[in-house]
Amino acid sequence: MANKYSANTTKSFNIWRRIFQYIACTGVIINIVRCKYNLLKTEGLENIEKNKKYIVASNHVTGFDPFAIASRVHLTIAYMAKIQLFETFWSMVLMNWCGAFVVNRDKVDVSTIKTALSLKKTNWHLGIFPQGTRCNNGKLENIMKGFASIAKKLEADVLPVAVIVKDNPNSKKKDFQIKIGKPISYTEADLVNKWAIAVSELAGLEYIPS
């Protein structure tokens, strides 16, 4: 299953998956987020330039993050996703039709890298969570650094995105907000560190370099 859902081609990122992602994220899942959280206004949309290729890189707090980000930043994003999300039928259908593809966090397959690089020939953007798993302990740590080399090969700037979920003293529901930082050029020598600093400042997290 890992090979099947890690080896997508440019043909996989077609108009039908684009439409499916829009409907699933903007028409359905974002409304579920609104029911569960106080969804606040997205900040930093002015930092996204049209007709540019990005790697959308964010901290990871909830299971809604990839869908909420795709909806709120108004980009069509193909996410690298853990294999467990493809192990049940309906989850597999959702992830596959939203354009996600498998990444093995222990050992990245060649097919995964090829799929990521194939996005260069499409109007999709690559989405990643450099921490690899959800974390809401107030820290930004355990960052996987491989996305820097992918950014260079893809010639895509890294768009730092922060997901913020915090208590609201005036509501039974927590606040949910997305903030977008200024893009970081793929040519930057210290790309990973600059991404981490940007996201930690946006989200109010403590950055712990590895």
VOBAPA-634306 format. One line per 3 residues: number of its first residue (from 1); their letters; for each residue z, y, x of N, C-alpha, C. Coordinates in pm, 1 decimal, m for minus. Each point is the difference from the previous one (the first is absolute). Layout:
N
NUM> A> Z Y X Z Y X Z Y X  ...
//
This chain:
210
1> MAN> 0.0 m120.9 82.5 0.0 120.9 m82.5 0.0 126.0 85.9  70.0 m6.3 115.3 5.7 117.0 86.7 m138.7 38.3 48.3  m79.3 m101.6 40.3 m134.4 29.1 48.0 m87.9 56.0 m110.8
4> KYS> 8.9 m59.1 m118.9 m83.2 42.3 m111.5 24.5 144.4 m36.7  124.4 42.3 m2.0 31.2 135.8 m45.0 25.0 98.0 114.6  m31.4 m41.9 121.5 4.2 92.8 112.4 m140.9 36.0 45.2
7> ANT> m97.4 m83.6 m36.2 m137.0 18.9 47.3 m88.5 59.0 m109.1  26.6 123.7 m38.2 m87.5 69.9 m93.8 m115.0 65.0 76.4  m106.3 34.3 m71.4 m114.8 66.3 61.2 m23.4 132.8 m69.1
10> TKS> m95.8 75.3 49.9 m30.2 129.2 m62.0 m40.4 m17.0 m146.1  m59.7 m114.9 m33.2 m40.1 m24.5 m138.4 120.8 m15.4 m91.9  114.5 m37.7 57.1 120.8 m16.0 m80.7 50.6 134.3 m51.4
13> FNI> m26.5 104.9 76.8 50.8 131.8 m35.9 m107.2 73.4 m80.8  m22.5 m52.5 m119.0 m108.2 49.9 m84.6 52.6 89.6 m112.2  m90.5 47.6 m83.1 34.3 92.4 m108.1 93.0 m66.1 m101.3
16> WRR> m11.0 m132.8 m19.8 81.5 m68.3 m100.0 146.4 m4.8 42.3  23.8 m28.0 128.5 138.2 3.2 48.7 53.1 142.9 1.3  m86.2 94.1 27.8 40.2 141.0 m2.2 45.9 39.8 m140.7
19> IFQ> m77.3 m39.7 m100.4 35.9 30.0 m139.0 128.2 m73.4 m38.7  10.3 m126.6 40.0 119.5 m78.3 m32.4 123.7 65.2 60.5  m9.8 42.2 127.7 115.8 62.4 63.4 40.7 127.6 m73.8
22> YIA> m98.4 79.0 m39.4 31.1 124.8 m70.4 72.1 m28.9 m131.7  m51.6 m95.1 m76.3 61.4 m32.4 m128.9 139.6 m58.2 19.5  13.0 m94.7 95.3 128.3 m65.5 22.3 105.7 97.7 50.0
25> CTG> m38.7 85.5 95.0 97.5 90.2 61.0 27.7 123.7 m84.2  m106.2 68.1 m40.4 14.9 126.6 m70.7 19.5 m17.9 m149.8  m58.0 m106.4 m55.2 10.3 m19.1 m143.9 117.8 m83.6 m43.9
28> VII> 49.2 m89.3 89.9 105.2 m93.3 m40.7 126.9 14.3 85.0  m10.1 m30.6 128.8 120.5 m13.5 81.7 74.1 131.9 17.7  m71.3 110.2 11.0 70.2 128.0 17.0 83.6 32.6 m123.3
31> NIV> m43.0 m47.8 m116.7 78.8 21.7 m121.4 124.1 m89.0 m3.1  m8.2 m117.0 61.5 118.9 m84.2 15.6 99.9 69.6 92.3  m52.4 63.0 106.1 86.0 76.7 91.2 70.0 112.3 m76.4
34> RCK> m72.7 67.1 m88.0 59.1 108.2 m79.4 112.3 m50.6 m90.1  m11.7 m121.6 m48.2 104.5 m57.1 m85.4 125.3 m34.2 80.2  m19.5 m39.7 123.1 111.5 m45.6 83.4 64.3 114.3 79.2
37> YNL> m81.1 99.9 37.9 47.7 109.7 84.1 m35.9 135.6 m60.6  62.2 103.4 54.2 m45.1 136.1 m26.0 m111.4 28.5 100.9  m123.3 m1.9 m43.6 m113.2 17.9 90.2 m21.1 148.8 25.2
40> LKT> 26.3 42.6 123.0 m10.9 140.9 35.7 m140.5 33.4 49.2  m28.3 128.7 4.3 m131.7 47.2 42.2 m27.1 m39.1 145.1  m120.5 m47.9 24.3 m41.0 m35.6 135.8 m21.7 126.0 82.1
43> EGL> 51.3 m1.0 122.0 m14.4 115.4 88.9 m96.4 m32.6 113.8  m79.1 98.8 40.9 m85.2 m14.1 117.0 m142.0 m44.4 m26.1  m43.5 3.2 m125.4 m137.7 m41.0 m30.8 m102.7 86.7 72.9
46> ENI> 39.1 123.1 31.4 m92.2 90.0 69.5 m30.2 m46.6 142.2  77.6 m96.0 50.4 m22.0 m51.7 135.4 m112.3 m104.2 6.8  m46.9 m44.1 m115.5 m106.4 m100.9 m3.3 m135.5 68.6 m6.7
49> EKN> m82.0 m25.4 100.2 m134.9 56.6 3.7 m99.4 m97.9 m62.3  m89.1 53.1 m80.3 m102.3 m83.9 m61.0 m99.5 m47.3 106.7  m58.0 m114.4 m25.3 m103.3 m57.0 86.8 50.4 m35.0 139.8
52> KKY> 131.1 m26.8 12.5 55.2 m46.5 126.6 57.6 m139.5 m20.0  m4.0 m79.5 105.3 54.8 m134.3 m4.0 145.0 3.2 49.1  89.5 m66.3 m76.4 141.1 m0.4 35.7 56.9 m141.6 6.1
55> IVA> 104.4 m12.6 81.3 92.6 m110.8 m14.0 123.1 59.9 m66.6  27.5 m44.2 m121.0 113.9 51.2 m75.6 121.4 m83.1 39.8  91.1 60.1 76.1 114.2 m73.0 55.6 129.9 58.6 m53.8
58> SNH> 79.9 m86.9 m61.2 120.0 46.0 m69.5 121.4 m86.1 32.7  117.3 57.8 m19.5 120.7 m82.4 m5.0 m5.2 m81.5 m128.8  85.4 m99.9 m12.2 m10.1 m93.8 m112.6 136.9 m14.2 m65.8
61> VTG> 9.7 37.5 m128.7 128.5 m0.1 m69.4 1.7 m96.2 m118.5  m106.4 1.7 m82.1 m2.8 m82.2 m121.0 m129.6 m80.7 m8.3  m1.9 m95.4 m90.8 m120.2 m77.9 m22.3 m111.8 79.0 m64.5
64> FDP> 33.1 117.4 m54.1 m100.4 84.8 m63.7 m75.3 87.7 101.0  48.5 7.3 122.0 m50.7 98.6 97.0 m152.2 2.3 16.3  m66.1 m113.8 27.9 m144.6 7.3 24.5 m78.2 50.9 m119.6
67> FAI> 42.9 m37.8 m119.7 m70.0 42.1 m120.9 27.1 147.5 m30.9  124.8 40.9 18.3 36.2 139.9 m25.0 m68.9 92.9 99.0  m6.5 m41.4 126.1 m66.4 82.8 101.2 m147.8 14.4 m32.6
70> ASR> m66.4 m111.3 m30.5 m143.0 5.6 m33.3 m24.3 93.2 m117.3  88.9 m3.6 m96.8 m15.1 84.9 m118.0 24.9 146.6 30.6  103.8 27.6 78.2 42.8 139.1 18.7 m76.0 74.6 108.6
73> VHL> m56.2 m72.0 97.9 m75.9 69.1 104.4 m148.3 6.9 m34.1  m39.6 m67.2 m110.1 m137.5 5.0 m49.5 m100.8 m52.4 102.1  37.1 m109.3 67.2 m89.2 m67.0 93.6 m10.3 m146.8 m39.8
76> TIA> m113.9 m61.2 28.7 m15.7 m143.6 m23.3 41.8 m71.1 127.8  106.4 m78.3 m9.7 64.9 m53.5 119.7 1.0 m152.1 m0.9  m42.3 m59.2 109.8 8.2 m144.2 19.9 122.3 m28.2 86.8
79> YMA> 100.7 m61.3 m58.6 124.8 m23.4 72.1 3.1 m133.6 71.3  57.5 1.9 119.6 39.7 m123.5 64.6 126.2 m47.0 m71.7  2.0 m125.3 m46.4 112.8 m49.7 m79.2 47.9 m135.1 52.6
82> KIQ> 128.3 m24.4 m14.2 55.7 m126.8 47.5 m53.0 m115.9 m84.1  m7.8 m116.3 61.6 m60.7 m116.3 m62.5 72.4 m43.7 m127.2  133.0 26.8 m7.0 77.3 m43.7 m116.8 m51.5 62.2 m129.1
85> LFE> m64.5 116.3 9.4 m51.8 67.2 m119.0 m124.6 m68.7 m55.5  m52.6 m96.0 73.8 m119.6 m73.0 m43.5 32.0 m144.0 m39.9  128.3 m32.6 m9.8 38.9 m138.2 m24.3 15.7 m34.8 m148.0
88> TFW> 8.8 100.0 m87.5 2.8 m26.9 m144.1 m126.0 58.5 m62.6  m45.3 m60.1 m108.0 m131.6 31.9 m54.3 m15.1 147.4 m37.8  89.0 52.0 m85.1 m19.0 136.4 m49.4 19.1 104.0 109.1
91> SMV> 92.5 m26.0 91.0 17.0 91.0 112.9 m124.2 m1.2 88.5  m56.4 m119.2 21.4 m122.1 m13.0 79.1 m115.0 76.7 m64.5  m14.0 m13.2 m131.0 m107.7 70.5 m70.5 16.1 151.2 15.9
94> LMN> 123.3 48.6 m21.4 25.3 143.8 11.1 m30.2 50.3 140.3  52.9 m67.7 100.9 m18.2 45.4 137.6 m146.2 m9.7 42.5  m64.2 m111.9 m32.1 m138.7 m19.9 39.4 m92.3 102.8 m64.5
97> WCG> 17.3 21.9 m130.2 m87.4 93.8 m69.7 32.7 145.8 29.6  118.7 24.6 55.4 31.9 136.1 45.3 m49.2 23.0 142.9  m63.8 m102.7 58.9 m57.6 15.7 133.3 91.3 m36.0 114.0
100> AFV> 120.3 m51.4 m30.1 93.7 m36.3 107.0 m47.3 m126.5 71.4  40.9 m14.9 124.5 m34.2 m119.9 76.0 118.9 m40.3 85.7  5.9 m128.4 31.7 117.3 m58.5 63.9 13.2 40.6 146.2
103> VNR> 124.6 28.4 39.3 33.2 15.8 140.8 119.2 m90.4 29.1  m11.0 m77.5 105.3 110.8 m83.2 47.4 81.6 84.5 96.6  122.4 32.7 m39.0 80.1 91.3 81.5 45.5 m62.1 130.9
106> DKV> 0.6 m133.6 7.0 40.3 m65.9 123.3 m114.4 m7.0 101.1  m121.5 m22.3 m52.2 m117.5 m6.4 86.6 m121.2 44.4 m80.3  m51.1 117.0 31.8 m111.5 56.8 m75.2 m128.2 m77.3 28.8
109> DVS> m64.5 m49.5 m106.5 m124.1 m75.2 14.6 m116.1 92.9 37.3  m96.3 m55.4 70.4 m120.6 75.3 34.7 m70.9 45.7 m126.6  1.3 m85.8 m103.2 m66.5 33.6 m126.1 62.3 122.7 m64.9
112> TIK> 130.3 16.8 15.6 68.0 117.5 m55.7 m48.8 127.4 68.1  m11.5 m4.8 131.5 m47.2 116.6 74.8 m145.1 31.1 m37.7  m81.7 m104.0 m12.6 m140.3 21.2 m37.1 m10.7 63.9 m137.6
115> TAL> 85.1 m43.9 m93.4 m1.0 58.2 m134.2 39.4 146.9 5.8  104.3 30.7 77.0 44.3 139.2 13.2 m111.9 87.0 57.6  m68.6 m50.0 100.3 m106.0 78.1 63.8 m124.0 11.2 m88.0
118> SLK> m18.1 m96.5 m90.4 m115.7 6.3 m89.8 9.1 118.3 m96.2  119.3 54.4 m18.1 17.4 114.6 m90.4 m72.3 124.6 51.0  m33.3 0.3 128.0 m71.4 113.6 58.2 m134.0 23.1 m68.5
121> KTN> m57.1 m106.6 m52.9 m131.6 8.6 m63.9 11.0 19.4 m151.6  121.0 27.0 m48.9 21.9 17.7 m143.3 64.8 135.6 m26.4  24.5 29.5 m128.0 71.6 122.4 m34.7 146.2 m28.8 m33.2
124> WHL> 50.4 m114.2 49.6 140.2 m35.2 m15.0 77.7 42.2 123.8  132.1 13.0 m18.8 90.7 33.6 109.1 95.8 m117.1 21.0  43.7 m19.1 123.5 92.9 m107.7 31.4 143.5 44.6 m28.3
127> GIF> 76.9 m86.4 m66.0 140.3 29.7 m26.4 90.9 m98.7 71.0  103.8 51.5 64.7 92.7 m87.4 72.0 143.2 51.3 m14.9  93.2 m91.9 16.7 141.7 32.3 9.3 46.3 m46.1 138.2
130> PQG> 4.6 89.7 97.6 30.6 m40.4 137.8 134.5 m70.1 17.9  93.6 16.8 m94.2 126.7 m71.3 11.3 m15.7 m146.5 m41.1  m106.2 m30.1 m74.6 m29.1 m137.6 m36.5 74.1 m52.7 m120.5
133> TRC> 107.5 65.3 m38.8 78.2 m46.9 m113.6 75.2 117.0 m61.6  53.0 m20.4 m119.2 71.5 107.1 m67.4 133.5 30.2 68.8  33.1 127.7 4.5 124.0 42.4 65.7 47.5 130.1 m64.2
136> NNG> 123.6 0.8 m47.0 55.4 121.1 m62.0 141.7 24.2 50.2  15.3 m9.8 133.0 131.0 19.7 60.9 13.8 135.6 66.8  m96.5 89.4 m26.2 6.5 133.9 58.8 m52.5 7.6 141.8
139> KLE> m60.2 m111.3 47.7 m49.3 m3.2 137.1 m148.4 m36.9 3.2  m68.6 48.5 100.4 m138.1 m39.0 26.2 1.4 m73.9 133.0  m12.4 m132.2 m8.3 15.7 m82.6 119.8 m89.2 m123.6 m7.7
142> NIM> 0.5 m77.3 107.3 m78.1 m125.3 7.1 m147.1 24.2 m32.6  m57.1 98.1 64.4 m138.2 39.5 m27.9 m96.7 m83.1 83.1  m98.3 m58.4 m68.2 m105.8 m73.2 68.0 m107.2 99.4 45.5
145> KGF> m39.1 m8.1 124.3 m82.4 103.5 61.4 m150.7 m27.4 m3.5  m40.0 m113.1 m55.2 m140.4 m37.8 4.7 m94.4 92.0 m73.8  51.5 79.8 m94.3 m90.8 84.1 m77.7 m62.7 110.2 83.9
148> ASI> 60.2 31.7 114.0 m57.8 102.9 87.2 m134.9 m45.5 54.9  m8.4 m125.6 43.2 m127.1 m50.0 54.0 m103.7 m15.5 m110.2  44.7 m37.9 m120.9 m93.2 m9.8 m113.0 m55.5 137.2 m33.8
151> AKK> 85.8 102.8 3.0 m44.0 137.0 m29.1 m109.2 43.4 96.8  15.6 m33.1 127.1 m99.1 38.1 100.3 m132.8 m73.0 m22.3  8.9 m129.8 m31.3 m122.2 m76.7 m23.0 m68.4 41.9 m129.7
154> LEA> 80.1 36.9 m98.2 m52.9 41.5 m130.0 m43.4 146.4 1.7  45.4 72.4 104.1 m23.9 143.8 11.8 49.6 72.4 m125.7  122.2 m37.1 m39.3 61.9 55.5 m120.6 131.9 65.7 36.8
157> DVL> 18.7 123.6 m43.4 127.6 66.5 21.9 108.4 m67.2 m83.5  122.3 8.5 46.8 112.6 m60.4 m70.8 64.2 104.3 m90.9  9.8 m33.5 m128.3 60.0 89.3 m98.6 144.0 m44.8 m23.4
160> PVA> 98.3 77.3 49.6 139.8 m39.5 m20.8 44.0 27.0 m143.1  51.4 m103.4 m63.8 45.0 10.9 m139.4 143.9 m49.5 m8.7  81.8 74.9 m71.2 140.2 m37.2 m17.0 28.2 m33.6 m145.6
163> VIV> 62.7 m114.3 m21.9 48.6 m37.5 m132.7 149.8 25.9 m1.4  43.9 78.4 m96.0 141.0 38.5 m7.3 57.8 m43.7 m134.3  101.1 m83.4 5.6 71.1 m44.0 m119.3 147.8 31.5 21.0
166> KDN> 55.0 84.0 m85.8 140.4 38.9 17.6 67.0 24.9 m134.2  132.6 m6.2 2.0 77.9 21.3 m120.9 m15.3 141.6 m51.5  3.8 13.0 m130.9 m1.3 129.9 m66.2 130.5 11.9 m78.7
169> PNS> 88.8 92.2 40.5 130.6 11.5 m66.7 m8.8 37.4 m147.3  m113.9 52.0 m42.5 m17.4 43.7 m138.8 m78.3 m100.0 m84.9  m26.5 m116.8 56.1 m80.4 m98.8 m72.3 45.7 m140.9 34.3
172> KKK> m17.8 m92.1 m93.7 31.1 m140.2 25.6 m107.6 m64.6 87.5  m116.4 63.2 1.6 m110.0 m52.2 81.0 m5.2 71.1 135.2  m46.3 m72.3 100.5 m18.0 59.0 131.5 m129.3 80.7 3.6
175> DFQ> m5.2 96.8 91.0 m122.4 77.4 21.2 m95.0 m78.9 89.9  m127.5 11.8 m28.7 m104.7 m64.7 80.0 m101.8 107.2 34.8  m21.7 19.4 129.1 m93.8 104.5 41.8 m81.0 m44.8 120.8
178> IKI> m121.5 50.3 6.6 m87.8 m24.7 113.9 m32.3 132.9 66.7  14.9 2.8 132.8 m34.6 118.7 77.9 m104.4 m38.1 104.5  m95.9 88.6 17.7 m111.2 m26.4 92.0 4.1 100.2 114.2
181> GKP> m3.0 m50.4 122.0 1.1 87.1 116.2 m140.4 33.2 48.2  m7.7 75.1 106.3 m129.6 35.0 56.9 m55.4 m118.8 78.0  m129.3 m24.3 m10.9 m60.6 m113.5 70.6 21.0 8.1 151.2
184> ISY> 13.2 m116.5 60.7 16.2 m10.2 145.5 m127.7 m60.9 56.5  m61.6 67.4 92.6 m127.4 m45.5 54.9 13.3 m136.8 66.2  m99.6 m83.5 m21.8 m0.7 m133.0 60.5 m12.7 7.2 151.7
187> TEA> m32.5 117.9 53.4 m12.9 16.6 144.7 133.3 31.0 67.7  104.7 23.1 m79.0 130.9 34.1 57.2 54.3 m116.1 83.4  54.2 33.2 116.5 51.6 m102.5 90.5 128.5 m63.4 m53.4
190> DLV> 83.7 78.6 m67.2 128.8 m47.5 m48.5 m0.8 m8.6 m152.3  m101.4 m65.9 m52.8 m27.3 m0.7 m143.7 115.4 m58.8 m81.5  50.9 m114.4 40.8 104.9 m67.5 m77.4 125.5 86.6 m7.1
193> NKW> 40.5 55.4 112.6 120.0 82.5 3.1 m17.7 125.8 m85.6  m117.2 59.4 4.9 m24.7 120.3 m79.0 m1.5 m31.1 m149.4  m54.3 m118.3 m35.0 5.1 m41.4 m140.6 144.4 m17.6 m45.7
196> AIA> 79.2 m67.8 81.6 139.3 m27.7 m35.8 80.6 128.5 m15.1  m21.9 94.3 88.9 70.5 128.7 m9.3 m40.3 72.6 m127.3  m130.0 m0.9 m31.1 m49.5 69.1 m119.8 60.9 m60.3 m127.0
199> VSE> m0.8 m133.4 m10.5 52.0 m65.9 m120.2 151.4 16.5 m11.0  69.9 m11.2 111.8 145.8 14.9 m4.4 38.8 141.0 m44.2  m76.9 100.5 41.5 28.1 137.5 m42.4 m32.9 19.8 m147.6
202> LAG> m109.5 m58.0 m46.1 m38.9 12.5 m140.9 101.8 m67.4 m92.3  48.0 m116.7 42.1 87.8 m81.6 m86.0 147.7 21.6 25.8  31.8 74.0 105.5 141.0 19.6 33.8 64.6 m127.3 54.9
205> LEY> m75.6 m73.3 80.3 49.0 m125.2 56.7 39.3 17.1 145.8  85.4 m88.8 47.4 34.8 m2.7 140.4 m98.8 m89.5 73.2  m73.8 58.7 91.6 m99.6 m77.2 74.7 66.1 m65.8 119.2
208> IPS> m13.7 m132.6 7.0 56.3 m76.8 110.7 m115.5 m65.4 75.7  m41.4 57.1 113.3 m112.0 m57.9 76.3 34.1 m140.8 47.4  m101.0 m85.6 1.7 20.7 m138.7 44.8 m22.2 m9.9 149.1
//
